[in-house]
Amino acid sequence: ALLSGDFFDVIDLGESRLAITLGDVSGKGIAASVLMTATHGHLHAALRSTGDCGRAMTLTNAFIEPRIPAAKFVTVWAAVIDTARR
């Protein structure tokens, strides 16, 4: 089985707001999967607690950066969509 470092998520933030995230961790295998899981989990929790993309990304970066090997990186895209305000 091939392990991957890709993730996506759609998170209900309540009050007609949805967060959408896409991410990719460099490399493959168990190390990339573990880093993906940590990044995805922290970002999900940060978005749920703050409801703000910028703040959630800053918190996630502060958590991940000291734990990531020097040769690895994570690329993440995130947006919050407010369906009521369009």
N, C-alpha and C positions, 0 to 999 in steps of 0.2 A: 504494500500500500504506500502511496506517495503522500507525504504530509506537506501541507501548504502553509504559506504565510499571508494569505489573503483573507479579508473579512468585509462584510457589509452588515448594516443594521438599520432598522427603522424603529424609532423609539417614540412612543406616545408621551408627550410632555404635558398633556391636558390642555384645557382651554383652547381647543382647535389648533394646537401646535404639534408638529411632527419634526423630529430630528432625523436626518438621513446621514449615514456615514459610510465611507468606503476607505479601505486601507490595504496596504501591501507592505510586507516586511521583506527586506533583502534576503536572499538565500532560500534554501529549502530544507526540509528535514525537521527533526525534533526541535532544534534550536530556534528555527524560524517559527514553528508552531507555538512554542512556549512564549516567545516574544509577542506574537500575534495575540495570543490569549490574554496576556497581561495588558497589552495596549487596548484591545477591544473592551475588556472588562472594566478597566479604569475609565476609559472614555465614556462608556455607557453610564457608569455610576456618576461621573462628573456632569454629564448632560442632564441626567435625571435630577441631580441635586441643585444645579445652578440654572438650568434652562437657557444657558447662554453659550454659544459656540466658542467665542473667544476665550472666555473664562475656562470652559471645559478643556479646550486644547492646551491652554497655559498650564493648568493643573496636571493634565496627562503628561505633557512634556517634562514638567518638573519631576514627576514620578518615574518616568521611563528613562530619561537621559542618564542618570547616574548608574543605572542597571544594565545598560546596553553595551555589548562588546564594541570595541573601537571600529571594527570592520563592518558593522551592521548599521542599518538605518530603517526607519519606518516612514512611509509616505501616507498621509491621511488627508482626506477631503471630508468636510462636514458642513451641513447647512441646517437651518431651522426654517421650516415653512409654516406660516400662519394662514390657515385656510380661510379664516373669517375675514382677515384683512387683505388677503391676496398679496 
